[in-house]
Amino acid sequence: ILETRKGERYNNPNFGSDVTRRAFEPNDYVLKTTLKYDVTEALDRWEKRITLDDVSVLNYEDDPRIPEDLILIIVSFTVNSTHQQGSYVYPFALSGMPIDEIINKGI
């Protein structure tokens, strides 16, 4: 859902999110707020198997161990069928750099 751009899916142009469109934005508060909105909106709309509990967006300002060209999106959720809580960390790479290059830089 998060990797699929809106308009990319045949016969369902509204499916997906705007997350990947943000890859070249400045790594600041505005981007963090926008990503949180994009992720929340997409998962609330398209992922009916879970209930979102929280979406947190962290960058180097929040934790100096995070490289400047990486944002961590932490999705906390509850699985509707089992009521089991879980979380998923979505590593969002800025500037189009491959994620393995960013991770090798220092996390």
N, C-alpha and C positions, 0 to 999 in steps of 0.2 A: 504494500500500500504506500509506504513512504518513498520507495524508490521509483514508483510509477508516476510520471508527470501527468497532470490533468490534460486531457486531449489526446493522450498517447494510446489509449485502449480503444480498439475498434468496437463500434456499437455501444460504447459506454464512455463518452468523452468527459464526463464529470468524475469518473473514478480516478483515484490517486490523490496526490498532494502537491503542494508547491515547494516542498522542502528542497529538492535538487536545483530549483531555480535560484537558490540563495548562495550558491557556491562562490560567487565572486563579490559578495557584499562585505563591507568592513566588519571585522570581528568586534562588535560593540553591543551595548545594551539594546539598541533597536533591533539588531539581528537576533539576539537571544529572545526577545519578546515576540518577534515575528515567527521564529521557529517554534516556540512554544504554542502559539496560536495555530500554525500550520499542522503540527503533529496532533494536537487536540482535536481540531476540526476534522481531520482525515480519519483518525481512529474512531472517534465518536460516530461518524457517518458510516464508515465502511466495515468496521470490525465488530460485528454483533456478538461474537463469542466472549467478549470481555467487557468489563466496566472499568473505565479509567479511574484510578485513584489520584494520580498526580503525574505531572510532566515537569521535570526539572531540566534546565539547560545550564551547563557549566562550561566556562572557558578559562583561559590562563589567569584572568583576574580573580577567579574563585579558587583556583588551585594552581600554584606556580609549576607543578609537575606536568601540567597539560601544555603541550606545544601551542604556540600562537596560531598555527594554522589548523587547529583541531577544536571542535566543539563536541562535548559529550551530551547527548540527549538521553535522559534517564526516564523511562516510562514505567510507572508502577500501576499495576492492574489487578483485578480479581476476575478469575475465570467464572463465568456465569453458571456453568453446569455443575461445578464442583465446589465453588466458593473458595477455591485455593488462591492465595495471593502470590504474585510473582512480580518480577521486574525484568526489564530489557534495557541494555545500554546500546544506543545507536550512535556509533562514531561518525560524526559529520565532518568531512574534510573540506576545508576552504581552498580556494584558488585552483581547484581541479587537480590537486596533487593526489596520487594514489595513496590510499590509507596505509599500506604497508611501509611506504617511505616515511610517512609521518610517525608511525609507531616506532620505527627503527631510530628516529631522531631522539627518543628519550622518555617514553612513558615506561 
